[in-house]
Amino acid sequence: SLHESSILDRGGSSSRKQKIEQFSRSSREKLVQSKNKMFSKLTSILQHAVEALAPSLPLQDDFVYHWKAITHYYIETSDDKAPVTDTNIPSHLEQMLDILTREEEERESGETGPCMEYLLHHKILETLYTLGKADCPPGMKQQVLTFYTKVLGRIRQPLLPHINVHRPVQKLIRLCGEVLAAPTENEEIQFLCIVCSKLKQDPYLVDFFLEQNKVRRPEAPSLAAAEGPTGGLASPDTGQQPQGEQPPATPEEPQAAAAAAATSASPANSRTITTNNNNSGNNYNLVTSLLNLTRSPDGRIVVKACEGLMLLVSLPEPAAAKCLTENTELVGLLTDRLSAFYKALPQSMDPLDIETVESVNWG
């Protein structure tokens, strides 16, 4: 009937209205999101344009401006879940780095400029470490690692002797290698390798990375005795001695397959390295982090980590060599890895053909 058809028409029109309203609502939300992104990009473009057209400020004022812009972001922002790439933080960090490089080029060799003085006096590296550890906003750890790497790599004057440099560098080292296949793994290995290269240039600087061990040495005999019969000046309470006395650690992995050699990390080794990383008070943390990264599934990371370890073992510093052999798992790791390689070789073969064996990954 006409009455029924009119009711159906009204019902159909109401459902169409609801769909239209939903569509328009979602369209408005997408439009707002796109406007926000566009506004953020426009702001960044305008900022660069203003910086290019405005009269050049003294380098220190320019440096302070960029640092204040980063700190103001944390004061003013309410969205701490937006990735750091959606902010101006990477641009400000890059500008700060360029200013430090330019300042050093304009000054005599070895002279510290006001921008570097500001960075050291205001503990900027310490603050950046805290932000990187919190990874706030997401991706900040990656930016901090990159900034540290570039500062240590581009600035020619020695920075590591400064307490406001080597102390945050030590802390950042402890964050490296914590998680295998982490999104920051590439930045972590680049940072660790630049630290190793700086130590290779000036081996005496390695003492700054052994200071935790030095704290233990002046302990009173009564305290050492209270820790147990294995505690003492030569063997800090790291749990290293009991592990070093475990001969079954090597036969725990009797596999002769090449896959075992490729992984090169038995469960016992994995536990030990992780334990050492946590007990950072008595660790050569630079070595520990590199050892952790030798277990990365990325072959390029593994090779770079091995290169860093080779630099460290070649340092002509007795204290570093002693700490490396006694307080890290490098010796045990090398022994287990060589043993796994040996077991992976065919039982009968010409020694000259060892490097041609395809079933063994020698990396």
Secondary structure per residue as TSV (DSSP state, phi and psi in degrees):
chain	resnum	aa	ss	phi	psi
A	1	S	-	360.0	167.8
A	2	L	H	-65.3	-36.7
A	3	H	H	-63.3	-45.2
A	4	E	H	-65.0	-41.6
A	5	S	H	-64.8	-35.2
A	6	S	H	-67.6	-36.6
A	7	I	H	-64.2	-43.1
A	8	L	H	-63.3	-38.8
A	9	D	H	-63.6	-41.9
A	10	R	H	-65.5	-39.7
A	11	G	H	-63.7	-42.4
A	12	G	H	-66.1	-39.0
A	13	S	H	-68.1	-34.9
A	14	S	H	-67.4	-40.3
A	15	S	H	-66.4	-36.5
A	16	R	H	-65.3	-38.6
A	17	K	H	-61.0	-42.6
A	18	Q	H	-61.6	-44.1
A	19	K	H	-63.1	-40.8
A	20	I	H	-64.4	-41.2
A	21	E	H	-63.5	-43.3
A	22	Q	H	-62.1	-43.4
A	23	F	H	-63.6	-43.6
A	24	S	H	-67.3	-35.6
A	25	R	H	-64.6	-46.9
A	26	S	H	-64.7	-35.1
A	27	S	H	-65.6	-40.3
A	28	R	H	-64.0	-41.0
A	29	E	H	-63.4	-44.1
A	30	K	H	-63.7	-37.5
A	31	L	H	-65.6	-40.6
A	32	V	H	-64.2	-43.1
A	33	Q	H	-62.1	-44.7
A	34	S	H	-65.9	-35.8
A	35	K	H	-65.0	-40.2
A	36	N	H	-63.2	-44.7
A	37	K	H	-62.5	-43.5
A	38	M	H	-64.1	-39.5
A	39	F	H	-64.1	-40.5
A	40	S	H	-63.0	-43.9
A	41	K	H	-66.0	-40.9
A	42	L	H	-63.7	-40.2
A	43	T	H	-60.9	-43.9
A	44	S	H	-63.3	-41.9
A	45	I	H	-64.1	-44.7
A	46	L	H	-63.3	-39.1
A	47	Q	H	-61.4	-45.4
A	48	H	H	-63.9	-38.0
A	49	A	H	-65.6	-42.9
A	50	V	H	-63.9	-42.1
A	51	E	H	-63.8	-33.6
A	52	A	H	-75.2	-36.3
A	53	L	H	-89.5	-27.6
A	54	A	S	-69.2	152.1
A	55	P	-	-61.4	138.6
A	56	S	-	-65.4	130.2
A	57	L	-	-83.7	161.0
A	58	P	-	-55.5	147.5
A	59	L	H	-55.8	-40.2
A	60	Q	H	-65.6	-42.3
A	61	D	H	-62.4	-40.9
A	62	D	H	-64.7	-41.7
A	63	F	H	-63.4	-46.5
A	64	V	H	-63.6	-38.1
A	65	Y	H	-58.4	-47.2
A	66	H	H	-67.4	-37.7
A	67	W	H	-68.4	-41.6
A	68	K	H	-63.7	-34.2
A	69	A	H	-62.7	-36.7
A	70	I	H	-69.1	-45.9
A	71	T	H	-66.9	-34.6
A	72	H	H	-66.6	-28.1
A	73	Y	H	-58.7	-42.5
A	74	Y	H	-73.3	-23.1
A	75	I	H	-80.2	-38.5
A	76	E	H	-94.7	-28.9
A	77	T	-	-74.0	147.5
A	78	S	S	-115.6	-9.4
A	79	D	-	-110.7	94.3
A	80	D	T	-91.6	7.9
A	81	K	T	-99.9	-9.9
A	82	A	S	-69.6	136.0
A	83	P	-	-62.3	152.0
A	84	V	G	-62.5	-25.4
A	85	T	G	-68.7	-16.3
A	86	D	G	-88.4	2.4
A	87	T	S	-112.7	178.2
A	88	N	S	-93.4	6.1
A	89	I	H	-59.4	-47.8
A	90	P	H	-58.1	-38.4
A	91	S	H	-65.7	-43.1
A	92	H	H	-64.8	-40.3
A	93	L	H	-63.5	-40.9
A	94	E	H	-65.5	-38.8
A	95	Q	H	-64.9	-40.7
A	96	M	H	-61.9	-41.3
A	97	L	H	-64.1	-43.6
A	98	D	H	-61.8	-39.4
A	99	I	H	-65.3	-43.3
A	100	L	H	-62.3	-40.9
A	101	T	H	-66.0	-44.4
A	102	R	H	-64.2	-40.5
A	103	E	H	-61.2	-43.1
A	104	E	H	-66.9	-36.0
A	105	E	H	-66.3	-29.8
A	106	E	H	-84.6	-6.7
A	107	R	S	-114.1	165.3
A	108	E	-	-68.4	155.0
A	109	S	T	-58.8	130.8
A	110	G	T	86.0	-7.0
A	111	E	-	-86.4	130.3
A	112	T	-	-89.0	124.2
A	113	G	-	-85.0	172.2
A	114	P	H	-65.3	-30.6
A	115	C	H	-68.5	-43.1
A	116	M	H	-67.5	-37.8
A	117	E	H	-60.2	-40.4
A	118	Y	H	-64.2	-44.2
A	119	L	H	-60.3	-41.2
A	120	L	H	-74.2	-44.5
A	121	H	H	-68.0	-37.4
A	122	H	T	-93.0	9.3
A	123	K	T	52.4	48.0
A	124	I	H	-64.9	-39.7
A	125	L	H	-65.0	-35.4
A	126	E	H	-64.7	-43.3
A	127	T	H	-64.4	-42.2
A	128	L	H	-64.5	-36.9
A	129	Y	H	-59.4	-44.7
A	130	T	H	-61.2	-42.1
A	131	L	H	-67.2	-38.3
A	132	G	H	-68.8	-38.4
A	133	K	H	-63.0	-39.7
A	134	A	H	-77.0	-14.9
A	135	D	T	50.9	48.1
A	136	C	-	-123.2	121.0
A	137	P	S	-69.2	167.2
A	138	P	T	-51.7	131.2
A	139	G	T	97.7	-2.7
A	140	M	H	-68.1	-33.4
A	141	K	H	-59.5	-41.0
A	142	Q	H	-62.7	-42.1
A	143	Q	H	-65.7	-39.5
A	144	V	H	-67.4	-44.5
A	145	L	H	-59.2	-42.4
A	146	T	H	-64.6	-42.1
A	147	F	H	-63.7	-46.8
A	148	Y	H	-57.7	-46.8
A	149	T	H	-60.4	-44.1
A	150	K	H	-71.6	-37.6
A	151	V	H	-62.7	-48.1
A	152	L	H	-66.8	-31.3
A	153	G	H	-82.7	-34.9
A	154	R	H	-91.2	-33.0
A	155	I	-	-78.8	123.7
A	156	R	-	-80.2	-32.7
A	157	Q	S	-68.7	146.5
A	158	P	-	-65.7	120.7
A	159	L	-	-102.8	-32.0
A	160	L	T	-60.0	-29.0
A	161	P	T	-63.6	-20.6
A	162	H	S	-73.2	132.5
A	163	I	H	-63.0	-32.1
A	164	N	H	-81.3	7.9
A	165	V	H	-114.1	-55.6
A	166	H	H	-70.6	-25.0
A	167	R	H	-69.2	-50.3
A	168	P	H	-67.0	-29.0
A	169	V	H	-63.2	-43.1
A	170	Q	H	-58.1	-45.3
A	171	K	H	-64.8	-39.6
A	172	L	H	-68.6	-32.4
A	173	I	H	-59.2	-39.0
A	174	R	H	-65.1	-23.6
A	175	L	H	-80.5	-12.2
A	176	C	T	-85.7	138.9
A	177	G	T	77.7	8.6
A	178	E	S	-67.0	-37.6
A	179	V	S	-126.6	125.6
A	180	L	T	-73.3	145.8
A	181	A	T	59.8	30.0
A	182	A	-	-70.6	153.2
A	183	P	T	-63.7	-16.6
A	184	T	T	-100.5	11.6
A	185	E	H	-59.2	-41.5
A	186	N	H	-63.8	-44.2
A	187	E	H	-66.4	-34.9
A	188	E	H	-63.1	-47.3
A	189	I	H	-70.1	-33.2
A	190	Q	H	-64.7	-42.0
A	191	F	H	-64.8	-47.4
A	192	L	H	-62.3	-38.8
A	193	C	H	-69.9	-34.6
A	194	I	H	-68.7	-34.7
A	195	V	H	-64.5	-43.6
A	196	C	H	-60.9	-41.7
A	197	S	H	-65.9	-35.4
A	198	K	H	-66.2	-37.8
A	199	L	H	-69.4	-33.4
A	200	K	H	-66.4	-37.0
A	201	Q	H	-68.5	-41.6
A	202	D	S	-130.6	84.3
A	203	P	G	-56.8	-27.3
A	204	Y	G	-63.7	-21.2
A	205	L	G	-66.4	-17.5
A	206	V	G	-61.8	-22.8
A	207	D	G	-59.4	-30.7
A	208	F	G	-66.2	-22.0
A	209	F	G	-99.7	6.6
A	210	L	S	-116.7	8.7
A	211	E	H	-63.3	-27.5
A	212	Q	H	-64.9	-37.5
A	213	N	H	-67.6	-36.0
A	214	K	H	-67.0	-26.2
A	215	V	H	-65.2	-31.2
A	216	R	H	-78.0	-24.8
A	217	R	T	-65.2	-38.2
A	218	P	T	-81.8	15.2
A	219	E	-	-62.7	147.3
A	220	A	-	-68.4	148.6
A	221	P	H	-56.8	-34.7
A	222	S	H	-64.1	-38.2
A	223	L	H	-68.1	-39.3
A	224	A	H	-64.9	-38.4
A	225	A	H	-68.7	-34.1
A	226	A	H	-66.4	-24.2
A	227	E	H	-75.6	-18.2
A	228	G	-	129.7	172.7
A	229	P	T	-67.5	-24.6
A	230	T	T	-90.1	-7.6
A	231	G	-	-77.5	155.4
A	232	G	S	165.3	-176.0
A	233	L	S	-69.6	-37.7
A	234	A	S	-82.8	-15.0
A	235	S	S	-136.9	88.6
A	236	P	-	-60.9	162.5
A	237	D	S	-76.0	75.9
A	238	T	S	-111.5	-6.7
A	239	G	S	81.8	8.6
A	240	Q	H	-73.0	-39.2
A	241	Q	H	-62.3	-48.3
A	242	P	H	-60.0	-38.4
A	243	Q	H	-69.0	-36.6
A	244	G	H	-66.8	-20.1
A	245	E	T	-94.9	15.6
A	246	Q	-	-102.1	91.4
A	247	P	G	-65.2	-27.4
A	248	P	G	-69.9	-3.4
A	249	A	G	-61.5	-38.1
A	250	T	T	-75.4	-48.5
A	251	P	T	-68.5	-4.4
A	252	E	T	-62.6	-22.1
A	253	E	-	-116.6	85.3
A	254	P	-	-84.4	7.5
A	255	Q	-	-65.4	141.1
A	256	A	-	-108.7	3.4
A	257	A	S	-75.1	154.1
A	258	A	H	-68.1	-26.7
A	259	A	H	-62.0	-35.6
A	260	A	H	-65.2	-36.3
A	261	A	H	-68.9	-34.8
A	262	A	H	-67.5	-40.8
A	263	T	H	-72.1	-39.9
A	264	S	-	57.5	19.6
A	265	A	-	-140.5	106.0
A	266	S	-	-76.5	163.4
A	267	P	H	-55.6	-36.2
A	268	A	H	-64.1	-42.7
A	269	N	H	-63.6	-40.8
A	270	S	H	-61.4	-43.1
A	271	R	H	-64.8	-42.1
A	272	T	H	-65.1	-45.7
A	273	I	H	-63.5	-40.6
A	274	T	H	-65.6	-40.9
A	275	T	H	-61.3	-43.6
A	276	N	H	-61.9	-37.9
A	277	N	H	-66.1	-33.8
A	278	N	H	-75.8	-38.2
A	279	N	-	-86.1	61.2
A	280	S	G	-68.9	-14.7
A	281	G	G	-62.9	-25.9
A	282	N	G	-122.7	29.7
A	283	N	S	-115.6	152.5
A	284	Y	-	-88.0	82.7
A	285	N	H	-60.1	-31.1
A	286	L	H	-62.3	-43.6
A	287	V	H	-67.0	-43.7
A	288	T	H	-59.6	-44.7
A	289	S	H	-64.9	-39.8
A	290	L	H	-66.2	-39.4
A	291	L	H	-61.7	-40.7
A	292	N	H	-62.2	-38.4
A	293	L	H	-75.8	-15.2
A	294	T	T	-70.2	-10.6
A	295	R	T	-98.7	9.5
A	296	S	-	-66.8	145.5
A	297	P	S	-71.5	-13.1
A	298	D	-	-88.6	115.0
A	299	G	H	-60.2	-34.0
A	300	R	H	-66.1	-38.0
A	301	I	H	-64.7	-41.4
A	302	V	H	-61.5	-44.9
A	303	V	H	-62.6	-44.4
A	304	K	H	-64.1	-38.7
A	305	A	H	-63.8	-40.6
A	306	C	H	-65.6	-37.5
A	307	E	H	-63.0	-41.3
A	308	G	H	-62.8	-41.5
A	309	L	H	-64.3	-38.1
A	310	M	H	-63.6	-36.4
A	311	L	H	-64.4	-41.1
A	312	L	H	-70.2	-39.7
A	313	V	H	-71.7	-15.3
A	314	S	T	-91.5	0.0
A	315	L	-	-69.3	131.9
A	316	P	-	-83.9	48.9
A	317	E	-	-118.8	112.7
A	318	P	H	-57.3	-39.9
A	319	A	H	-63.9	-40.7
A	320	A	H	-66.6	-42.0
A	321	A	H	-63.6	-41.2
A	322	K	H	-65.0	-43.8
A	323	C	H	-65.3	-38.6
A	324	L	H	-64.6	-39.6
A	325	T	H	-81.9	-30.9
A	326	E	H	-96.4	-32.0
A	327	N	S	-113.0	9.2
A	328	T	S	-129.2	171.1
A	329	E	S	-99.1	18.1
A	330	L	H	-61.6	-45.7
A	331	V	H	-62.3	-47.9
A	332	G	H	-62.9	-38.4
A	333	L	H	-65.1	-43.7
A	334	L	H	-62.3	-42.6
A	335	T	H	-63.2	-47.6
A	336	D	H	-63.5	-38.2
A	337	R	H	-69.1	-43.7
A	338	L	H	-62.6	-39.4
A	339	S	H	-62.8	-42.2
A	340	A	H	-65.8	-38.9
A	341	F	H	-61.9	-44.1
A	342	Y	H	-61.9	-42.8
A	343	K	H	-67.9	-25.8
A	344	A	H	-79.5	-13.9
A	345	L	S	-75.2	147.1
A	346	P	-	-59.0	148.5
A	347	Q	S	-67.6	-30.7
A	348	S	S	-125.2	114.8
A	349	M	-	-163.5	159.2
A	350	D	-	-76.0	129.5
A	351	P	G	-54.5	-28.3
A	352	L	G	-69.9	-16.7
A	353	D	G	-97.1	8.7
A	354	I	G	-59.1	-44.6
A	355	E	G	-72.0	-10.9
A	356	T	G	-91.9	-3.3
A	357	V	-	-68.8	115.6
A	358	E	T	-79.0	-19.3
A	359	S	T	-80.4	-4.4
A	360	V	-	-114.5	128.5
A	361	N	-	-93.9	109.4
A	362	W	-	-83.7	0.7
A	363	G	-	-70.6	360.0
